[in-house]
């Protein structure tokens, strides 16, 4: 997959296995998607059957897909209290590889960036091991503050696709993180001009406008209307019914085109399901328009 070197392609994240939501993205003209492996592998082992029905249908129609490792959820989400050992994290990496291989997933894969969970040294062990297991895969390697400046330079030398964790920098350097993100991206490009750069967890206007030489970015901002219950300051229960049904028709058409399933509630025309689907559709359209203005063409 090639990218315009002066144009950030924003990947829409969230709703990892929700066919209705993925149909929403397709109907809204979104061409780039990020999903996490977490829900698919959390209750599996690396030697188990990990085949997922209809995964190919979900990814069909997108220009490029990124599969995240799910470690963020392990660190801060539902499983944050579960003890994490080097053995556990190595097994998680093997699960990722098995899941990707068994399902023949056509994507770029975010590594097990376990610098915070274990150590930068252990992250390097898994990084090299993952490359051996999946030698033909495009793997995105992630810089974290624990790596330090020397670790950053070594990572740039090693990888063809570098991710910068914007949420981490935003927390650690609340007043200066924007400058740090811009500086790191430029350092990487000077050191290796052909490197791809992903701005992890970022669709901030300022950063997208100033880093259009980066390759990709991602965010779940398009899910905000359904999550918070408002669309343009109007509660989604009060969305214009004609507009809502028009949006849902486009979503159903996209679902049919790609052989995807829609929930019974939407098929029956239940108002809440219609309004929620329409809110996601219109927010996805707005986000795509914003990203086109801030980061360039999103086709």
Secondary structure as UniProt FT lines:
FT   TURN            5..6
FT   STRAND          9..13
FT   TURN            16..17
FT   HELIX           19..27
FT   TURN            28..29
FT   STRAND          32..36
FT   HELIX           38..41
FT   TURN            42..43
FT   TURN            46..47
FT   TURN            53..54
FT   HELIX           55..59
FT   TURN            60..61
FT   STRAND          64..68
FT   HELIX           71..76
FT   TURN            78..81
FT   HELIX           86..102
FT   TURN            103..104
FT   STRAND          108..110
FT   TURN            115..118
FT   HELIX           120..133
FT   TURN            134..136
FT   STRAND          138..143
FT   HELIX           145..147
FT   HELIX           148..158
FT   STRAND          161..165
FT   HELIX           166..172
FT   TURN            173..176
FT   HELIX           177..191
FT   TURN            193..194
FT   STRAND          196..200
FT   HELIX           205..210
FT   TURN            211..213
FT   STRAND          216..219
FT   HELIX           221..223
FT   HELIX           224..228
FT   STRAND          230..231
FT   TURN            232..233
FT   STRAND          234..235
FT   HELIX           236..238
FT   HELIX           241..257
FT   TURN            258..259
FT   HELIX           264..267
FT   TURN            268..269
FT   HELIX           271..295
//
